[in-house]
């Protein structure tokens, strides 16, 4: 299995905090965005890839392709940061046997059908249920906006 150094839920995907803080903290050299609809949006893929640090390899894959990719044999010195907009793709990966390290909930913006939990996290009932199921399937699910911030376990946030 490939080496995953960080798994993050953040609906903005690649942005300043990810590029300037998280990439450096985990010293990754590859970003994998798991998002089925985004695989069909070539324009958005170009924008996200251009927002990544120079030299960073960025892949955009649907859940099935990401599962196949992540369960391939480990490549030497490869360190992957997984980014998703919502928890559902991570649950699908976990159910397919992908071993995920601690999941960091960074930001899920407010929109119709979502309840606000703090200024950076809003989630629908379905997303909350998914997060709770994930916390039973992986070692830890925690909220942490930036690396220097003290992490908060999911149970305390929700």
C-alpha positions, 0 to 999 in steps of 0.5 A: 500500500502506498504511503499516506502521510495526511488525510484532510477534509477541506472543501477548498482542497488546495489553498494557502493553508494547505500549500504553506502549512500542511504540505511543509508539516508532513513533507509530502511530495504528492497530493491526491484529490479524491472527488468523482465530479472533479474528475470530469472538470478539466478546468478546475483540475488545472486551477488546483494543479496550478495552486500546488507548490512547484514540483508537487505531483497532483492527481485527481481521481474518483473513489474507485481509481483512488482505491486502486492507486492507493492499494498499489505497492508503495513507491520509494520516498513517496508521501501522499497527502489526500484531500477531499471536500466531504467525508464520504469519499474517505468512508468509501476508501476505508470500506475498500480496505485503504488504511487511512492515518488520522483524518483531519477535518479542516473546513466544510463551508456553510450551505443549505442543509448544513448545521454550523459547528464552528466558523470553519465547519458546517455539516449536514446530518448525513455528513455528521453520520459519515464522520461518526462512522469514520471515527469508528473505522480509522484511528482518529478523526479530529478538527485542526485548521492549521498545524500549529493549532491544537487538534480537537477530537471530532466528538468535542466538535460535534 
